[in-house]
Structure formats: C-alpha cells, structure tokens
Amino acid sequence: MAGGKVPLTFRLFKGEELIREEKLTLPVIKVGKLSSSHLRLDDKNVSRMHALIEVTGPGDVSIIDLSSTTGTFVNGQKVNKA
C-alpha cells in the first residue's frame, strides 16, 4: 500500500467515555484545534496546530510535535518525533 492509503482509526475519549471515532487515510494528518485540522481536538491542552501524523506505509507511522505549548506524548513519554 502506498503512503496515505493506510486507514488509521482514532478513538477519542473524555475520561472513560468514547466521544467519537474517526477513520482517516491521508498521508499527512494535521492535529490541532484549528478547523483546518484533519483531526480536530477541542481541549485546553491542545495547540491550534499541535502535531502532524505521517503515514508512509502499513506499520510505518510517525508523529511530529509542531512546537506545541504542552508537548506531544507517546505512551506517556514527551517526544519531538516518534
């Protein structure tokens, strides 16, 4: 599969409650508060343009922090790119 054709499913929770689920198949997914974000998160800890998720193939996904105010975390660890 070429980059961008790999479906990613995002399950967004507030505490234990599932708020929504989104399935995206883009090669680059913009994450943030802005309405132009592909994955829009309305939370006080999320920057307007918070992070990018790059999909280059099955099992090859990276997340890049865009100098967000609170940082980006993967498995509890703060990362610039993972």
PDB file of N, CA, C and O in Angstrom:
ATOM      1  N   MET A   1       0.832  -1.192   0.000  1.00  0.00           N
ATOM      2  CA  MET A   1       0.000   0.000   0.000  1.00  0.00           C
ATOM      3  C   MET A   1       0.868   1.244   0.000  1.00  0.00           C
ATOM      4  O   MET A   1       1.864   1.309   0.721  1.00  0.00           O
ATOM      5  N   ALA A   2       0.507   2.209  -0.784  1.00  0.00           N
ATOM      6  CA  ALA A   2       1.253   3.465  -0.820  1.00  0.00           C
ATOM      7  C   ALA A   2       0.891   4.314   0.388  1.00  0.00           C
ATOM      8  O   ALA A   2      -0.170   4.134   0.986  1.00  0.00           O
ATOM      9  N   GLY A   3       1.784   5.250   0.752  1.00  0.00           N
ATOM     10  CA  GLY A   3       1.504   6.153   1.855  1.00  0.00           C
ATOM     11  C   GLY A   3       0.186   6.868   1.645  1.00  0.00           C
ATOM     12  O   GLY A   3      -0.131   7.261   0.522  1.00  0.00           O
ATOM     13  N   GLY A   4      -0.575   7.040   2.690  1.00  0.00           N
ATOM     14  CA  GLY A   4      -1.849   7.724   2.595  1.00  0.00           C
ATOM     15  C   GLY A   4      -3.017   6.808   2.330  1.00  0.00           C
ATOM     16  O   GLY A   4      -4.163   7.245   2.431  1.00  0.00           O
ATOM     17  N   LYS A   5      -2.777   5.562   1.996  1.00  0.00           N
ATOM     18  CA  LYS A   5      -3.865   4.620   1.753  1.00  0.00           C
ATOM     19  C   LYS A   5      -4.071   3.693   2.941  1.00  0.00           C
ATOM     20  O   LYS A   5      -4.949   2.830   2.917  1.00  0.00           O
ATOM     21  N   VAL A   6      -3.276   3.869   3.961  1.00  0.00           N
ATOM     22  CA  VAL A   6      -3.373   3.041   5.160  1.00  0.00           C
ATOM     23  C   VAL A   6      -4.416   3.668   6.083  1.00  0.00           C
ATOM     24  O   VAL A   6      -4.223   4.793   6.543  1.00  0.00           O
ATOM     25  N   PRO A   7      -5.518   2.968   6.365  1.00  0.00           N
ATOM     26  CA  PRO A   7      -6.534   3.557   7.244  1.00  0.00           C
ATOM     27  C   PRO A   7      -6.085   3.560   8.703  1.00  0.00           C
ATOM     28  O   PRO A   7      -5.640   2.541   9.232  1.00  0.00           O
ATOM     29  N   LEU A   8      -6.208   4.712   9.336  1.00  0.00           N
ATOM     30  CA  LEU A   8      -5.936   4.838  10.768  1.00  0.00           C
ATOM     31  C   LEU A   8      -7.250   5.172  11.459  1.00  0.00           C
ATOM     32  O   LEU A   8      -7.994   6.038  10.999  1.00  0.00           O
ATOM     33  N   THR A   9      -7.533   4.495  12.546  1.00  0.00           N
ATOM     34  CA  THR A   9      -8.741   4.768  13.318  1.00  0.00           C
ATOM     35  C   THR A   9      -8.348   5.454  14.616  1.00  0.00           C
ATOM     36  O   THR A   9      -7.504   4.965  15.366  1.00  0.00           O
ATOM     37  N   PHE A  10      -8.970   6.586  14.864  1.00  0.00           N
ATOM     38  CA  PHE A  10      -8.731   7.361  16.079  1.00  0.00           C
ATOM     39  C   PHE A  10      -9.976   7.281  16.949  1.00  0.00           C
ATOM     40  O   PHE A  10     -11.072   7.622  16.506  1.00  0.00           O
ATOM     41  N   ARG A  11      -9.809   6.835  18.172  1.00  0.00           N
ATOM     42  CA  ARG A  11     -10.903   6.794  19.147  1.00  0.00           C
ATOM     43  C   ARG A  11     -10.609   7.856  20.199  1.00  0.00           C
ATOM     44  O   ARG A  11      -9.606   7.781  20.908  1.00  0.00           O
ATOM     45  N   LEU A  12     -11.484   8.835  20.294  1.00  0.00           N
ATOM     46  CA  LEU A  12     -11.279   9.967  21.188  1.00  0.00           C
ATOM     47  C   LEU A  12     -12.158   9.811  22.425  1.00  0.00           C
ATOM     48  O   LEU A  12     -13.375   9.657  22.332  1.00  0.00           O
ATOM     49  N   PHE A  13     -11.509   9.855  23.575  1.00  0.00           N
ATOM     50  CA  PHE A  13     -12.186   9.639  24.851  1.00  0.00           C
ATOM     51  C   PHE A  13     -12.142  10.889  25.714  1.00  0.00           C
ATOM     52  O   PHE A  13     -11.213  11.692  25.624  1.00  0.00           O
ATOM     53  N   LYS A  14     -13.147  11.038  26.542  1.00  0.00           N
ATOM     54  CA  LYS A  14     -13.144  12.020  27.629  1.00  0.00           C
ATOM     55  C   LYS A  14     -13.307  11.182  28.882  1.00  0.00           C
ATOM     56  O   LYS A  14     -14.407  10.729  29.198  1.00  0.00           O
ATOM     57  N   GLY A  15     -12.208  10.979  29.593  1.00  0.00           N
ATOM     58  CA  GLY A  15     -12.215  10.021  30.698  1.00  0.00           C
ATOM     59  C   GLY A  15     -12.392   8.630  30.124  1.00  0.00           C
ATOM     60  O   GLY A  15     -11.622   8.214  29.258  1.00  0.00           O
ATOM     61  N   GLU A  16     -13.383   7.914  30.586  1.00  0.00           N
ATOM     62  CA  GLU A  16     -13.666   6.560  30.100  1.00  0.00           C
ATOM     63  C   GLU A  16     -14.688   6.560  28.962  1.00  0.00           C
ATOM     64  O   GLU A  16     -14.926   5.522  28.346  1.00  0.00           O
ATOM     65  N   GLU A  17     -15.296   7.724  28.678  1.00  0.00           N
ATOM     66  CA  GLU A  17     -16.373   7.805  27.691  1.00  0.00           C
ATOM     67  C   GLU A  17     -15.828   8.048  26.279  1.00  0.00           C
ATOM     68  O   GLU A  17     -15.061   8.985  26.053  1.00  0.00           O
ATOM     69  N   LEU A  18     -16.232   7.195  25.339  1.00  0.00           N
ATOM     70  CA  LEU A  18     -15.870   7.381  23.933  1.00  0.00           C
ATOM     71  C   LEU A  18     -16.692   8.536  23.381  1.00  0.00           C
ATOM     72  O   LEU A  18     -17.921   8.472  23.356  1.00  0.00           O
ATOM     73  N   ILE A  19     -16.014   9.594  22.939  1.00  0.00           N
ATOM     74  CA  ILE A  19     -16.682  10.780  22.409  1.00  0.00           C
ATOM     75  C   ILE A  19     -16.953  10.630  20.916  1.00  0.00           C
ATOM     76  O   ILE A  19     -18.057  10.902  20.445  1.00  0.00           O
ATOM     77  N   ARG A  20     -15.927  10.191  20.174  1.00  0.00           N
ATOM     78  CA  ARG A  20     -16.107   9.981  18.737  1.00  0.00           C
ATOM     79  C   ARG A  20     -15.003   9.091  18.203  1.00  0.00           C
ATOM     80  O   ARG A  20     -13.974   8.877  18.845  1.00  0.00           O
ATOM     81  N   GLU A  21     -15.249   8.582  17.009  1.00  0.00           N
ATOM     82  CA  GLU A  21     -14.276   7.744  16.322  1.00  0.00           C
ATOM     83  C   GLU A  21     -14.146   8.278  14.906  1.00  0.00           C
ATOM     84  O   GLU A  21     -15.148   8.554  14.246  1.00  0.00           O
ATOM     85  N   GLU A  22     -12.918   8.421  14.441  1.00  0.00           N
ATOM     86  CA  GLU A  22     -12.666   8.907  13.084  1.00  0.00           C
ATOM     87  C   GLU A  22     -11.694   7.978  12.388  1.00  0.00           C
ATOM     88  O   GLU A  22     -10.730   7.506  12.990  1.00  0.00           O
ATOM     89  N   LYS A  23     -11.954   7.718  11.109  1.00  0.00           N
ATOM     90  CA  LYS A  23     -11.066   6.898  10.294  1.00  0.00           C
ATOM     91  C   LYS A  23     -10.511   7.808   9.196  1.00  0.00           C
ATOM     92  O   LYS A  23     -11.272   8.400   8.430  1.00  0.00           O
ATOM     93  N   LEU A  24      -9.180   7.915   9.122  1.00  0.00           N
ATOM     94  CA  LEU A  24      -8.531   8.784   8.141  1.00  0.00           C
ATOM     95  C   LEU A  24      -7.540   7.973   7.313  1.00  0.00           C
ATOM     96  O   LEU A  24      -6.906   7.049   7.823  1.00  0.00           O
ATOM     97  N   THR A  25      -7.410   8.325   6.029  1.00  0.00           N
ATOM     98  CA  THR A  25      -6.480   7.621   5.133  1.00  0.00           C
ATOM     99  C   THR A  25      -5.590   8.608   4.387  1.00  0.00           C
ATOM    100  O   THR A  25      -5.278   8.401   3.214  1.00  0.00           O
ATOM    101  N   LEU A  26      -5.186   9.667   5.054  1.00  0.00           N
ATOM    102  CA  LEU A  26      -4.331  10.691   4.446  1.00  0.00           C
ATOM    103  C   LEU A  26      -2.860  10.391   4.716  1.00  0.00           C
ATOM    104  O   LEU A  26      -2.538   9.776   5.733  1.00  0.00           O
ATOM    105  N   PRO A  27      -1.947  10.818   3.813  1.00  0.00           N
ATOM    106  CA  PRO A  27      -0.522  10.602   4.064  1.00  0.00           C
ATOM    107  C   PRO A  27       0.018  11.492   5.185  1.00  0.00           C
ATOM    108  O   PRO A  27       0.972  11.119   5.868  1.00  0.00           O
ATOM    109  N   VAL A  28      -0.591  12.668   5.376  1.00  0.00           N
ATOM    110  CA  VAL A  28      -0.215  13.581   6.458  1.00  0.00           C
ATOM    111  C   VAL A  28      -1.504  14.052   7.126  1.00  0.00           C
ATOM    112  O   VAL A  28      -2.399  14.582   6.468  1.00  0.00           O
ATOM    113  N   ILE A  29      -1.587  13.852   8.432  1.00  0.00           N
ATOM    114  CA  ILE A  29      -2.776  14.221   9.197  1.00  0.00           C
ATOM    115  C   ILE A  29      -2.403  15.348  10.147  1.00  0.00           C
ATOM    116  O   ILE A  29      -1.544  15.189  11.015  1.00  0.00           O
ATOM    117  N   LYS A  30      -3.063  16.493   9.972  1.00  0.00           N
ATOM    118  CA  LYS A  30      -2.830  17.643  10.849  1.00  0.00           C
ATOM    119  C   LYS A  30      -3.716  17.503  12.087  1.00  0.00           C
ATOM    120  O   LYS A  30      -4.917  17.256  11.985  1.00  0.00           O
ATOM    121  N   VAL A  31      -3.095  17.668  13.260  1.00  0.00           N
ATOM    122  CA  VAL A  31      -3.804  17.532  14.530  1.00  0.00           C
ATOM    123  C   VAL A  31      -3.764  18.869  15.257  1.00  0.00           C
ATOM    124  O   VAL A  31      -2.695  19.463  15.398  1.00  0.00           O
ATOM    125  N   GLY A  32      -4.912  19.346  15.718  1.00  0.00           N
ATOM    126  CA  GLY A  32      -4.945  20.587  16.474  1.00  0.00           C
ATOM    127  C   GLY A  32      -6.349  21.107  16.675  1.00  0.00           C
ATOM    128  O   GLY A  32      -7.327  20.415  16.396  1.00  0.00           O
ATOM    129  N   LYS A  33      -6.442  22.349  17.166  1.00  0.00           N
ATOM    130  CA  LYS A  33      -7.730  22.989  17.429  1.00  0.00           C
ATOM    131  C   LYS A  33      -8.317  23.680  16.199  1.00  0.00           C
ATOM    132  O   LYS A  33      -9.529  23.884  16.127  1.00  0.00           O
ATOM    133  N   LEU A  34      -7.477  24.039  15.239  1.00  0.00           N
ATOM    134  CA  LEU A  34      -7.958  24.779  14.075  1.00  0.00           C
ATOM    135  C   LEU A  34      -8.986  23.977  13.289  1.00  0.00           C
ATOM    136  O   LEU A  34      -8.917  22.750  13.228  1.00  0.00           O
ATOM    137  N   SER A  35      -9.940  24.682  12.688  1.00  0.00           N
ATOM    138  CA  SER A  35     -10.956  23.998  11.881  1.00  0.00           C
ATOM    139  C   SER A  35     -10.340  23.339  10.653  1.00  0.00           C
ATOM    140  O   SER A  35     -10.944  22.435  10.076  1.00  0.00           O
ATOM    141  N   SER A  36      -9.153  23.773  10.243  1.00  0.00           N
ATOM    142  CA  SER A  36      -8.469  23.167   9.092  1.00  0.00           C
ATOM    143  C   SER A  36      -7.729  21.875   9.461  1.00  0.00           C
ATOM    144  O   SER A  36      -7.181  21.207   8.585  1.00  0.00           O
ATOM    145  N   SER A  37      -7.710  21.522  10.739  1.00  0.00           N
ATOM    146  CA  SER A  37      -7.063  20.276  11.173  1.00  0.00           C
ATOM    147  C   SER A  37      -7.878  19.083  10.693  1.00  0.00           C
ATOM    148  O   SER A  37      -9.108  19.112  10.719  1.00  0.00           O
ATOM    149  N   HIS A  38      -7.190  18.036  10.258  1.00  0.00           N
ATOM    150  CA  HIS A  38      -7.885  16.810   9.867  1.00  0.00           C
ATOM    151  C   HIS A  38      -8.453  16.107  11.093  1.00  0.00           C
ATOM    152  O   HIS A  38      -9.558  15.567  11.054  1.00  0.00           O
ATOM    153  N   LEU A  39      -7.686  16.119  12.181  1.00  0.00           N
ATOM    154  CA  LEU A  39      -8.120  15.542  13.449  1.00  0.00           C
ATOM    155  C   LEU A  39      -8.215  16.700  14.435  1.00  0.00           C
ATOM    156  O   LEU A  39      -7.221  17.101  15.041  1.00  0.00           O
ATOM    157  N   ARG A  40      -9.429  17.231  14.585  1.00  0.00           N
ATOM    158  CA  ARG A  40      -9.642  18.415  15.412  1.00  0.00           C
ATOM    159  C   ARG A  40      -9.906  17.997  16.853  1.00  0.00           C
ATOM    160  O   ARG A  40     -10.780  17.175  17.128  1.00  0.00           O
ATOM    161  N   LEU A  41      -9.127  18.583  17.774  1.00  0.00           N
ATOM    162  CA  LEU A  41      -9.253  18.284  19.196  1.00  0.00           C
ATOM    163  C   LEU A  41      -9.533  19.572  19.951  1.00  0.00           C
ATOM    164  O   LEU A  41      -8.696  20.473  19.980  1.00  0.00           O
ATOM    165  N   ASP A  42     -10.688  19.660  20.551  1.00  0.00           N
ATOM    166  CA  ASP A  42     -11.070  20.853  21.298  1.00  0.00           C
ATOM    167  C   ASP A  42     -10.779  20.615  22.777  1.00  0.00           C
ATOM    168  O   ASP A  42     -11.645  20.182  23.537  1.00  0.00           O
ATOM    169  N   ASP A  43      -9.550  20.906  23.160  1.00  0.00           N
ATOM    170  CA  ASP A  43      -9.101  20.678  24.532  1.00  0.00           C
ATOM    171  C   ASP A  43      -8.121  21.782  24.898  1.00  0.00           C
ATOM    172  O   ASP A  43      -7.348  22.233  24.053  1.00  0.00           O
ATOM    173  N   LYS A  44      -8.149  22.219  26.151  1.00  0.00           N
ATOM    174  CA  LYS A  44      -7.276  23.324  26.580  1.00  0.00           C
ATOM    175  C   LYS A  44      -5.793  22.991  26.458  1.00  0.00           C
ATOM    176  O   LYS A  44      -4.968  23.901  26.379  1.00  0.00           O
ATOM    177  N   ASN A  45      -5.435  21.708  26.440  1.00  0.00           N
ATOM    178  CA  ASN A  45      -4.033  21.296  26.341  1.00  0.00           C
ATOM    179  C   ASN A  45      -3.551  21.099  24.910  1.00  0.00           C
ATOM    180  O   ASN A  45      -2.395  20.738  24.687  1.00  0.00           O
ATOM    181  N   VAL A  46      -4.426  21.332  23.943  1.00  0.00           N
ATOM    182  CA  VAL A  46      -4.077  21.142  22.531  1.00  0.00           C
ATOM    183  C   VAL A  46      -3.858  22.502  21.883  1.00  0.00           C
ATOM    184  O   VAL A  46      -4.684  23.404  22.027  1.00  0.00           O
ATOM    185  N   SER A  47      -2.738  22.651  21.167  1.00  0.00           N
ATOM    186  CA  SER A  47      -2.432  23.892  20.454  1.00  0.00           C
ATOM    187  C   SER A  47      -3.252  23.979  19.167  1.00  0.00           C
ATOM    188  O   SER A  47      -3.813  22.989  18.697  1.00  0.00           O
ATOM    189  N   ARG A  48      -3.306  25.189  18.614  1.00  0.00           N
ATOM    190  CA  ARG A  48      -4.071  25.380  17.371  1.00  0.00           C
ATOM    191  C   ARG A  48      -3.570  24.443  16.280  1.00  0.00           C
ATOM    192  O   ARG A  48      -4.374  23.799  15.607  1.00  0.00           O
ATOM    193  N   MET A  49      -2.264  24.358  16.096  1.00  0.00           N
ATOM    194  CA  MET A  49      -1.660  23.375  15.195  1.00  0.00           C
ATOM    195  C   MET A  49      -0.658  22.621  16.047  1.00  0.00           C
ATOM    196  O   MET A  49       0.459  23.094  16.255  1.00  0.00           O
ATOM    197  N   HIS A  50      -1.040  21.464  16.539  1.00  0.00           N
ATOM    198  CA  HIS A  50      -0.315  20.754  17.589  1.00  0.00           C
ATOM    199  C   HIS A  50       0.728  19.772  17.058  1.00  0.00           C
ATOM    200  O   HIS A  50       1.877  19.782  17.501  1.00  0.00           O
ATOM    201  N   ALA A  51       0.326  18.924  16.108  1.00  0.00           N
ATOM    202  CA  ALA A  51       1.220  17.858  15.638  1.00  0.00           C
ATOM    203  C   ALA A  51       0.829  17.408  14.238  1.00  0.00           C
ATOM    204  O   ALA A  51      -0.265  17.696  13.752  1.00  0.00           O
ATOM    205  N   LEU A  52       1.750  16.697  13.607  1.00  0.00           N
ATOM    206  CA  LEU A  52       1.487  16.044  12.323  1.00  0.00           C
ATOM    207  C   LEU A  52       1.681  14.551  12.503  1.00  0.00           C
ATOM    208  O   LEU A  52       2.588  14.107  13.208  1.00  0.00           O
ATOM    209  N   ILE A  53       0.822  13.788  11.861  1.00  0.00           N
ATOM    210  CA  ILE A  53       0.991  12.341  11.805  1.00  0.00           C
ATOM    211  C   ILE A  53       1.297  12.003  10.356  1.00  0.00           C
ATOM    212  O   ILE A  53       0.506  12.310   9.464  1.00  0.00           O
ATOM    213  N   GLU A  54       2.445  11.368  10.116  1.00  0.00           N
ATOM    214  CA  GLU A  54       2.851  10.979   8.761  1.00  0.00           C
ATOM    215  C   GLU A  54       2.687   9.477   8.601  1.00  0.00           C
ATOM    216  O   GLU A  54       3.165   8.695   9.423  1.00  0.00           O
ATOM    217  N   VAL A  55       2.001   9.085   7.526  1.00  0.00           N
ATOM    218  CA  VAL A  55       1.780   7.671   7.220  1.00  0.00           C
ATOM    219  C   VAL A  55       2.510   7.367   5.921  1.00  0.00           C
ATOM    220  O   VAL A  55       2.152   7.889   4.865  1.00  0.00           O
ATOM    221  N   THR A  56       3.535   6.521   5.999  1.00  0.00           N
ATOM    222  CA  THR A  56       4.297   6.191   4.791  1.00  0.00           C
ATOM    223  C   THR A  56       4.078   4.751   4.344  1.00  0.00           C
ATOM    224  O   THR A  56       4.584   4.344   3.299  1.00  0.00           O
ATOM    225  N   GLY A  57       3.339   3.989   5.117  1.00  0.00           N
ATOM    226  CA  GLY A  57       3.023   2.616   4.743  1.00  0.00           C
ATOM    227  C   GLY A  57       2.462   1.860   5.921  1.00  0.00           C
ATOM    228  O   GLY A  57       2.422   2.384   7.034  1.00  0.00           O
ATOM    229  N   PRO A  58       2.023   0.623   5.691  1.00  0.00           N
ATOM    230  CA  PRO A  58       1.493  -0.181   6.796  1.00  0.00           C
ATOM    231  C   PRO A  58       2.550  -0.347   7.894  1.00  0.00           C
ATOM    232  O   PRO A  58       3.665  -0.797   7.628  1.00  0.00           O
ATOM    233  N   GLY A  59       2.197   0.011   9.098  1.00  0.00           N
ATOM    234  CA  GLY A  59       3.132  -0.114  10.213  1.00  0.00           C
ATOM    235  C   GLY A  59       4.206   0.953  10.252  1.00  0.00           C
ATOM    236  O   GLY A  59       5.091   0.900  11.105  1.00  0.00           O
ATOM    237  N   ASP A  60       4.152   1.921   9.352  1.00  0.00           N
ATOM    238  CA  ASP A  60       5.156   2.991   9.303  1.00  0.00           C
ATOM    239  C   ASP A  60       4.460   4.340   9.487  1.00  0.00           C
ATOM    240  O   ASP A  60       4.123   5.021   8.518  1.00  0.00           O
ATOM    241  N   VAL A  61       4.257   4.703  10.741  1.00  0.00           N
ATOM    242  CA  VAL A  61       3.542   5.922  11.101  1.00  0.00           C
ATOM    243  C   VAL A  61       4.411   6.711  12.079  1.00  0.00           C
ATOM    244  O   VAL A  61       4.956   6.146  13.028  1.00  0.00           O
ATOM    245  N   SER A  62       4.538   8.026  11.845  1.00  0.00           N
ATOM    246  CA  SER A  62       5.310   8.902  12.733  1.00  0.00           C
ATOM    247  C   SER A  62       4.428  10.041  13.207  1.00  0.00           C
ATOM    248  O   SER A  62       3.503  10.454  12.507  1.00  0.00           O
ATOM    249  N   ILE A  63       4.717  10.549  14.400  1.00  0.00           N
ATOM    250  CA  ILE A  63       4.056  11.752  14.888  1.00  0.00           C
ATOM    251  C   ILE A  63       5.135  12.787  15.177  1.00  0.00           C
ATOM    252  O   ILE A  63       6.170  12.473  15.765  1.00  0.00           O
ATOM    253  N   ILE A  64       4.886  14.018  14.760  1.00  0.00           N
ATOM    254  CA  ILE A  64       5.851  15.108  14.895  1.00  0.00           C
ATOM    255  C   ILE A  64       5.186  16.254  15.646  1.00  0.00           C
ATOM    256  O   ILE A  64       4.147  16.759  15.221  1.00  0.00           O
ATOM    257  N   ASP A  65       5.779  16.659  16.752  1.00  0.00           N
ATOM    258  CA  ASP A  65       5.283  17.802  17.510  1.00  0.00           C
ATOM    259  C   ASP A  65       5.621  19.080  16.750  1.00  0.00           C
ATOM    260  O   ASP A  65       6.732  19.223  16.239  1.00  0.00           O
ATOM    261  N   LEU A  66       4.676  20.004  16.672  1.00  0.00           N
ATOM    262  CA  LEU A  66       4.888  21.268  15.961  1.00  0.00           C
ATOM    263  C   LEU A  66       5.143  22.406  16.943  1.00  0.00           C
ATOM    264  O   LEU A  66       4.515  23.462  16.861  1.00  0.00           O
ATOM    265  N   SER A  67       6.063  22.183  17.867  1.00  0.00           N
ATOM    266  CA  SER A  67       6.391  23.167  18.911  1.00  0.00           C
ATOM    267  C   SER A  67       5.143  23.571  19.687  1.00  0.00           C
ATOM    268  O   SER A  67       4.944  24.746  19.996  1.00  0.00           O
ATOM    269  N   SER A  68       4.311  22.589  19.997  1.00  0.00           N
ATOM    270  CA  SER A  68       3.082  22.848  20.743  1.00  0.00           C
ATOM    271  C   SER A  68       3.418  23.334  22.151  1.00  0.00           C
ATOM    272  O   SER A  68       4.503  23.068  22.668  1.00  0.00           O
ATOM    273  N   THR A  69       2.489  24.037  22.754  1.00  0.00           N
ATOM    274  CA  THR A  69       2.696  24.603  24.085  1.00  0.00           C
ATOM    275  C   THR A  69       2.907  23.528  25.141  1.00  0.00           C
ATOM    276  O   THR A  69       3.797  23.653  25.982  1.00  0.00           O
ATOM    277  N   THR A  70       2.099  22.474  25.106  1.00  0.00           N
ATOM    278  CA  THR A  70       2.142  21.445  26.152  1.00  0.00           C
ATOM    279  C   THR A  70       2.908  20.199  25.750  1.00  0.00           C
ATOM    280  O   THR A  70       3.139  19.325  26.586  1.00  0.00           O
ATOM    281  N   GLY A  71       3.308  20.095  24.490  1.00  0.00           N
ATOM    282  CA  GLY A  71       4.064  18.940  24.029  1.00  0.00           C
ATOM    283  C   GLY A  71       3.186  17.818  23.507  1.00  0.00           C
ATOM    284  O   GLY A  71       1.964  17.831  23.657  1.00  0.00           O
ATOM    285  N   THR A  72       3.844  16.848  22.891  1.00  0.00           N
ATOM    286  CA  THR A  72       3.194  15.661  22.345  1.00  0.00           C
ATOM    287  C   THR A  72       3.775  14.455  23.062  1.00  0.00           C
ATOM    288  O   THR A  72       4.987  14.360  23.253  1.00  0.00           O
ATOM    289  N   PHE A  73       2.915  13.544  23.453  1.00  0.00           N
ATOM    290  CA  PHE A  73       3.324  12.383  24.246  1.00  0.00           C
ATOM    291  C   PHE A  73       2.943  11.088  23.544  1.00  0.00           C
ATOM    292  O   PHE A  73       1.859  10.972  22.973  1.00  0.00           O
ATOM    293  N   VAL A  74       3.846  10.121  23.592  1.00  0.00           N
ATOM    294  CA  VAL A  74       3.596   8.771  23.087  1.00  0.00           C
ATOM    295  C   VAL A  74       3.868   7.817  24.241  1.00  0.00           C
ATOM    296  O   VAL A  74       4.982   7.761  24.762  1.00  0.00           O
ATOM    297  N   ASN A  75       2.857   7.076  24.631  1.00  0.00           N
ATOM    298  CA  ASN A  75       2.979   6.136  25.757  1.00  0.00           C
ATOM    299  C   ASN A  75       3.544   6.812  27.006  1.00  0.00           C
ATOM    300  O   ASN A  75       4.371   6.239  27.716  1.00  0.00           O
ATOM    301  N   GLY A  76       3.084   8.042  27.264  1.00  0.00           N
ATOM    302  CA  GLY A  76       3.493   8.760  28.467  1.00  0.00           C
ATOM    303  C   GLY A  76       4.821   9.486  28.373  1.00  0.00           C
ATOM    304  O   GLY A  76       5.206  10.176  29.317  1.00  0.00           O
ATOM    305  N   GLN A  77       5.537   9.352  27.258  1.00  0.00           N
ATOM    306  CA  GLN A  77       6.840  10.000  27.078  1.00  0.00           C
ATOM    307  C   GLN A  77       6.716  11.187  26.119  1.00  0.00           C
ATOM    308  O   GLN A  77       6.145  11.059  25.037  1.00  0.00           O
ATOM    309  N   LYS A  78       7.254  12.339  26.521  1.00  0.00           N
ATOM    310  CA  LYS A  78       7.232  13.518  25.661  1.00  0.00           C
ATOM    311  C   LYS A  78       8.183  13.297  24.491  1.00  0.00           C
ATOM    312  O   LYS A  78       9.320  12.865  24.682  1.00  0.00           O
ATOM    313  N   VAL A  79       7.715  13.597  23.277  1.00  0.00           N
ATOM    314  CA  VAL A  79       8.526  13.376  22.079  1.00  0.00           C
ATOM    315  C   VAL A  79       8.466  14.593  21.158  1.00  0.00           C
ATOM    316  O   VAL A  79       7.495  15.349  21.162  1.00  0.00           O
ATOM    317  N   ASN A  80       9.527  14.763  20.370  1.00  0.00           N
ATOM    318  CA  ASN A  80       9.503  15.723  19.273  1.00  0.00           C
ATOM    319  C   ASN A  80       9.078  15.010  17.999  1.00  0.00           C
ATOM    320  O   ASN A  80       8.331  15.547  17.181  1.00  0.00           O
ATOM    321  N   LYS A  81       9.577  13.775  17.851  1.00  0.00           N
ATOM    322  CA  LYS A  81       9.197  12.920  16.726  1.00  0.00           C
ATOM    323  C   LYS A  81       9.283  11.474  17.192  1.00  0.00           C
ATOM    324  O   LYS A  81      10.253  11.061  17.827  1.00  0.00           O
ATOM    325  N   ALA A  82       8.263  10.730  16.866  1.00  0.00           N
ATOM    326  CA  ALA A  82       8.247   9.305  17.238  1.00  0.00           C
ATOM    327  C   ALA A  82       7.610   8.499  16.123  1.00  0.00           C
ATOM    328  O   ALA A  82       7.496   7.278  16.231  1.00  0.00           O
TER     329      ALA A  82
END
